[in-house]
Amino acid sequence: MDPKLFSTVFVTVFLAEIGDKTQLATLLYAAENRGGRPTVFAAAALALVLAAGIGVVAGDLISRTVSPRTLRWIAGVGFLVVGAWTLWKD
């Protein structure tokens, strides 16, 4: 395992998930189901692991036909489009 890659991915994903709608939904489920907090944690953790797994598999498949540079451009433009849409949707 590459420790530099691990730490880069960990920090990036961790920071991206802080305060997002997934974390807020999990917070609400835990607040509403005091006795079910372990279940809420397990379900949320499994969902995030499966979502990440889909991302890894999709990234592997896409990288076989699309160059990393093109993927970075597509991702960057996608983030800019979503950001612009979020700012100007009203």
Residue frames as a rotation matrix with the C-alpha (Angstrom) as fourth column:
MET 1
0.582 0.813 0.000 0.00
0.813 -0.582 0.000 0.00
0.000 0.000 -1.000 0.00
ASP 2
-0.328 -0.654 0.682 1.28
0.640 -0.685 -0.349 3.45
0.695 0.322 0.643 -0.93
PRO 3
-0.211 0.250 -0.945 1.13
0.926 -0.257 -0.275 5.60
-0.312 -0.933 -0.177 2.25
LYS 4
-0.885 -0.132 -0.446 1.28
0.027 -0.972 0.234 8.87
-0.465 0.195 0.864 0.29
LEU 5
-0.736 0.672 -0.089 -1.64
-0.110 0.011 0.994 7.86
0.668 0.741 0.066 -1.93
PHE 6
-0.222 0.652 -0.725 -3.56
0.851 0.492 0.183 6.58
0.476 -0.576 -0.664 1.10
SER 7
-0.422 0.017 -0.906 -3.13
0.706 -0.621 -0.340 9.83
-0.569 -0.783 0.250 3.04
THR 8
-0.973 0.065 -0.222 -3.98
-0.186 -0.793 0.580 11.98
-0.138 0.606 0.784 0.01
VAL 9
-0.519 0.828 -0.211 -7.19
0.109 0.310 0.945 10.08
0.847 0.467 -0.251 -0.71
PHE 10
-0.220 0.426 -0.877 -8.12
0.952 0.292 -0.097 9.90
0.214 -0.856 -0.470 2.99
VAL 11
-0.651 -0.084 -0.755 -7.70
0.423 -0.866 -0.268 13.64
-0.631 -0.494 0.599 3.61
THR 12
-0.946 0.290 -0.143 -9.45
-0.286 -0.547 0.787 14.61
0.150 0.786 0.600 0.36
VAL 13
-0.361 0.857 -0.367 -12.47
0.292 0.478 0.829 12.37
0.886 0.192 -0.423 0.94
PHE 14
-0.302 0.212 -0.929 -12.66
0.953 0.058 -0.297 13.18
-0.009 -0.976 -0.219 4.65
LEU 15
-0.803 -0.048 -0.594 -12.69
0.154 -0.980 -0.129 16.93
-0.576 -0.195 0.794 4.02
ALA 16
-0.846 0.514 -0.141 -15.18
-0.295 -0.232 0.927 16.57
0.444 0.826 0.348 1.17
GLU 17
-0.294 0.764 -0.575 -17.58
0.529 0.631 0.568 14.62
0.796 -0.137 -0.589 3.39
ILE 18
-0.713 0.008 -0.701 -17.50
0.659 -0.334 -0.674 17.00
-0.240 -0.943 0.232 6.37
GLY 19
-0.527 0.567 -0.633 -20.80
-0.105 -0.782 -0.614 18.88
-0.844 -0.257 0.472 6.50
ASP 20
-0.892 0.254 -0.373 -22.18
-0.389 -0.015 0.921 17.47
0.228 0.967 0.113 3.26
LYS 21
-0.025 0.998 0.054 -25.76
-0.930 -0.043 0.364 16.28
0.366 -0.041 0.930 2.88
THR 22
0.160 0.027 -0.987 -24.79
0.019 0.999 0.031 12.68
0.987 -0.024 0.159 3.64
GLN 23
-0.781 -0.500 -0.374 -23.31
0.388 0.080 -0.918 13.62
0.490 -0.862 0.131 7.00
LEU 24
-0.754 0.558 0.346 -26.31
-0.653 -0.692 -0.308 15.80
0.067 -0.458 0.886 7.82
ALA 25
0.203 0.843 -0.499 -28.73
-0.676 0.489 0.552 12.99
0.709 0.225 0.669 6.93
THR 26
-0.128 -0.347 -0.929 -26.77
0.382 0.847 -0.369 10.58
0.915 -0.402 0.025 9.12
LEU 27
-0.965 -0.225 0.137 -26.81
-0.006 -0.502 -0.865 13.11
0.263 -0.835 0.483 11.95
LEU 28
-0.340 0.918 0.205 -30.60
-0.909 -0.376 0.178 13.40
0.240 -0.126 0.962 11.69
TYR 29
0.301 0.418 -0.857 -31.11
-0.246 0.902 0.354 9.60
0.921 0.105 0.375 11.66
ALA 30
-0.496 -0.574 -0.651 -28.90
0.492 0.432 -0.756 9.26
0.715 -0.695 0.069 14.74
ALA 31
-0.922 0.178 0.343 -30.75
-0.360 -0.720 -0.594 12.06
0.141 -0.671 0.728 16.54
GLU 32
-0.049 0.996 -0.070 -34.16
-0.930 -0.020 0.368 10.50
0.365 0.083 0.927 15.79
ASN 33
0.725 0.259 -0.638 -33.14
-0.163 0.965 0.207 6.92
0.669 -0.046 0.742 16.67
ARG 34
0.306 -0.650 0.695 -31.17
-0.935 -0.342 0.092 7.13
0.178 -0.678 -0.713 19.90
GLY 35
0.401 -0.117 0.909 -31.23
-0.449 0.839 0.306 3.38
-0.799 -0.531 0.284 20.48
GLY 36
0.835 0.020 0.550 -30.30
0.404 0.656 -0.637 2.68
-0.374 0.754 0.540 16.88
ARG 37
0.660 -0.614 -0.432 -27.08
-0.635 -0.764 0.116 4.66
-0.402 0.197 -0.894 16.63
PRO 38
-0.330 -0.809 0.486 -24.91
-0.281 0.576 0.768 1.58
-0.901 0.117 -0.418 15.97
THR 39
0.111 0.461 0.881 -27.31
0.743 0.550 -0.381 0.61
-0.660 0.697 -0.282 13.17
VAL 40
0.954 0.212 -0.213 -27.21
0.055 -0.819 -0.571 4.13
-0.296 0.533 -0.793 11.72
PHE 41
0.231 -0.950 -0.211 -23.40
-0.720 -0.313 0.619 4.09
-0.655 0.009 -0.756 11.84
ALA 42
-0.386 -0.397 0.833 -23.14
0.125 0.872 0.474 0.64
-0.914 0.287 -0.287 10.24
ALA 43
0.440 0.643 0.626 -25.63
0.736 0.140 -0.662 1.47
-0.514 0.753 -0.412 7.48
ALA 44
0.920 -0.128 -0.370 -23.99
-0.252 -0.916 -0.311 4.83
-0.299 0.379 -0.876 6.69
ALA 45
-0.015 -0.997 0.076 -20.49
-0.620 0.069 0.781 3.32
-0.784 -0.035 -0.620 6.72
LEU 46
-0.250 -0.021 0.968 -21.53
0.473 0.870 0.141 0.47
-0.845 0.493 -0.208 4.41
ALA 47
0.770 0.595 0.230 -23.24
0.509 -0.358 -0.783 2.90
-0.383 0.720 -0.578 2.03
LEU 48
0.695 -0.575 -0.431 -20.11
-0.600 -0.795 0.092 5.06
-0.396 0.195 -0.898 1.83
VAL 49
-0.296 -0.813 0.501 -17.87
-0.318 0.579 0.751 2.02
-0.901 0.063 -0.430 1.29
LEU 50
0.046 0.389 0.920 -20.11
0.723 0.623 -0.300 0.75
-0.690 0.679 -0.253 -1.52
ALA 51
0.945 0.295 -0.139 -20.29
0.145 -0.763 -0.630 4.20
-0.292 0.575 -0.764 -3.14
ALA 52
0.292 -0.921 -0.258 -16.50
-0.749 -0.388 0.537 4.46
-0.595 0.036 -0.803 -3.00
GLY 53
-0.310 -0.372 0.875 -16.21
0.128 0.896 0.426 0.97
-0.942 0.244 -0.230 -4.48
ILE 54
0.592 0.584 0.555 -18.39
0.669 0.028 -0.743 1.99
-0.450 0.811 -0.374 -7.41
GLY 55
0.872 -0.309 -0.379 -16.15
-0.391 -0.907 -0.159 5.03
-0.294 0.287 -0.911 -7.91
VAL 56
-0.098 -0.966 0.239 -13.00
-0.561 0.252 0.788 2.89
-0.822 -0.057 -0.567 -7.90
VAL 57
-0.160 0.101 0.982 -14.42
0.558 0.830 0.005 0.38
-0.814 0.548 -0.190 -10.38
ALA 58
0.832 0.516 0.203 -15.79
0.469 -0.460 -0.754 3.13
-0.296 0.722 -0.625 -12.64
GLY 59
0.631 -0.668 -0.394 -12.48
-0.609 -0.741 0.282 5.00
-0.481 0.061 -0.875 -12.49
ASP 60
-0.304 -0.749 0.589 -10.58
-0.167 0.651 0.741 1.86
-0.938 0.126 -0.323 -13.43
LEU 61
0.116 0.436 0.892 -12.88
0.781 0.515 -0.353 1.13
-0.614 0.738 -0.281 -16.37
ILE 62
0.955 0.281 -0.097 -12.88
0.182 -0.809 -0.559 4.72
-0.236 0.517 -0.823 -17.65
SER 63
0.404 -0.876 -0.264 -9.10
-0.588 -0.470 0.658 5.06
-0.701 -0.111 -0.705 -17.30
ARG 64
-0.113 -0.417 0.902 -8.66
0.400 0.812 0.425 2.21
-0.910 0.408 0.075 -19.77
THR 65
0.137 0.239 0.961 -9.99
0.990 -0.019 -0.136 4.40
-0.014 0.971 -0.240 -22.59
VAL 66
0.825 0.170 0.540 -9.63
0.212 -0.977 -0.015 7.99
0.525 0.127 -0.842 -21.37
SER 67
-0.177 -0.984 -0.019 -6.32
0.469 -0.067 -0.881 9.59
0.865 -0.165 0.474 -20.37
PRO 68
-0.092 0.086 -0.992 -5.84
0.989 -0.107 -0.101 10.90
-0.115 -0.990 -0.075 -16.80
ARG 69
-0.924 -0.273 -0.269 -5.36
0.246 -0.961 0.129 14.42
-0.293 0.053 0.955 -18.15
THR 70
-0.647 0.754 0.111 -8.71
-0.102 -0.231 0.968 14.29
0.755 0.615 0.226 -19.99
LEU 71
0.046 0.662 -0.748 -10.38
0.779 0.445 0.441 12.93
0.625 -0.603 -0.495 -16.84
ARG 72
-0.489 -0.290 -0.822 -8.95
0.784 -0.559 -0.269 15.82
-0.382 -0.777 0.501 -14.78
TRP 73
-0.991 0.135 0.010 -10.30
-0.110 -0.850 0.515 18.30
0.078 0.509 0.857 -17.32
ILE 74
-0.323 0.927 -0.190 -13.73
0.166 0.253 0.953 16.68
0.932 0.276 -0.236 -17.36
ALA 75
0.021 0.292 -0.956 -13.87
0.970 0.227 0.091 16.63
0.244 -0.929 -0.278 -13.56
GLY 76
-0.740 -0.392 -0.547 -12.67
0.540 -0.831 -0.136 20.23
-0.401 -0.396 0.826 -13.30
VAL 77
-0.874 0.474 0.108 -15.16
-0.235 -0.606 0.760 21.52
0.426 0.638 0.641 -15.83
GLY 78
-0.139 0.852 -0.505 -17.90
0.480 0.504 0.718 19.47
0.866 -0.142 -0.479 -14.16
PHE 79
-0.215 0.000 -0.977 -17.16
0.965 -0.155 -0.213 21.04
-0.151 -0.988 0.033 -10.78
LEU 80
-0.949 -0.152 -0.276 -17.17
0.116 -0.983 0.143 24.53
-0.293 0.104 0.950 -12.32
VAL 81
-0.633 0.774 0.016 -20.50
-0.093 -0.096 0.991 23.89
0.768 0.626 0.133 -14.06
VAL 82
0.048 0.654 -0.755 -22.11
0.801 0.426 0.420 22.59
0.596 -0.625 -0.504 -10.85
GLY 83
-0.483 -0.303 -0.822 -20.69
0.787 -0.562 -0.255 25.54
-0.385 -0.770 0.510 -8.90
ALA 84
-0.992 0.125 -0.022 -21.96
-0.119 -0.860 0.496 28.07
0.043 0.495 0.868 -11.44
TRP 85
-0.343 0.919 -0.197 -25.37
0.182 0.271 0.945 26.38
0.922 0.288 -0.260 -11.55
THR 86
-0.073 0.278 -0.958 -25.54
0.977 0.214 -0.012 26.47
0.201 -0.937 -0.287 -7.73
LEU 87
-0.731 -0.291 -0.618 -24.72
0.474 -0.867 -0.153 30.18
-0.491 -0.405 0.771 -7.65
TRP 88
-0.889 0.299 -0.348 -27.08
-0.443 -0.753 0.486 31.21
-0.117 0.586 0.802 -10.46
LYS 89
-0.803 0.593 -0.056 -29.98
0.530 0.754 0.388 28.77
0.272 0.282 -0.920 -10.13
ASP 90
-0.109 0.792 -0.601 -32.21
0.734 -0.343 -0.586 31.35
-0.670 -0.505 -0.544 -8.43
